[in-house]
């Protein structure tokens, strides 16, 4: 995607409204990101799946709980459906058997895949 320092993280943070552009505007899905109120910005972010360099996993939660986190926070799905979705996402990244491990118990590559599973847990549009 681009070499170190090429701006990949910066553009993601601009798109997600975490940084304000010095000039110009950032338009996502027809909306100027930096003119959105907090509620609209959160709604836009729910449509996005972002995977940053340091996966930002919750160290006190299991792999399963890390992937379940956005589903529990942003949906009203029953726990049985959340369980099925989490296991499906973990299977997609080859980590179904690691569900009960803590992030400290998995390799760096596995932790990246956990972060990927969490990023796609809500089936984001972007």
C-alpha positions, -999 to +999 in steps of 0.1 A: +000+000+000+029+024+006+062+027+023+069+038+059+060+074+063+039+077+031+008+088+050-013+057+053-022+062+089-026+100+085-052+095+057-071+070+077-072+094+107-084+122+084-111+099+070-122+088+105-123+124+118-095+119+143-074+146+126-084+179+111-070+188+076-049+219+074-065+228+041-093+214+020-119+189+031-125+152+036-157+139+021-168+103+029-201+089+016-212+124+006-205+140+040-178+165+049-162+146+079-152+177+098-186+193+096-204+163+112-216+165+148-205+138+172-235+116+166-232+117+128-194+111+130-199+080+151-226+068+127-201+073+098-173+055+117-196+025+123-196+021+085-158+018+085-134-010+095-100+004+103-069-016+111-040+004+125-004-005+128-007-015+165-039-034+166-050-018+199-064-050+213-078-050+249-052-069+268-075-079+296-101-095+272-098-128+253-095-130+216-132-138+214-141-109+236-120-085+216-138-094+184-172-094+202-166-059+216-179-038+187-209-061+183-218-057+219-212-019+219-230-011+186-257-036+181-286-051+200-279-086+187-286-115+211-255-131+227-260-163+207-259-145+174-228-125+186-211-158+195-218-172+160-206-140+142-174-139+163-166-175+156-173-169+119-149-139+118-122-158+138-126-187+113-122-163+084-088-152+098-078-187+108-080-182+146-112-200+156-091-222+180-075-192+197-108-177+209-101-182+246-065-169+245-055-135+257-036-112+233-004-117+252-007-155+245-008-151+207+020-142+182+023-107+167+009-120+134-020-137+152-027-104+171-029-086+137-055-112+125-075-107+157-075-070+151-086-077+115-114-099+127-125-071+151-123-045+123-147-066+101-170-077+129-197-052+120-193-059+082-183-024+075-190-008+041-155+007+039 
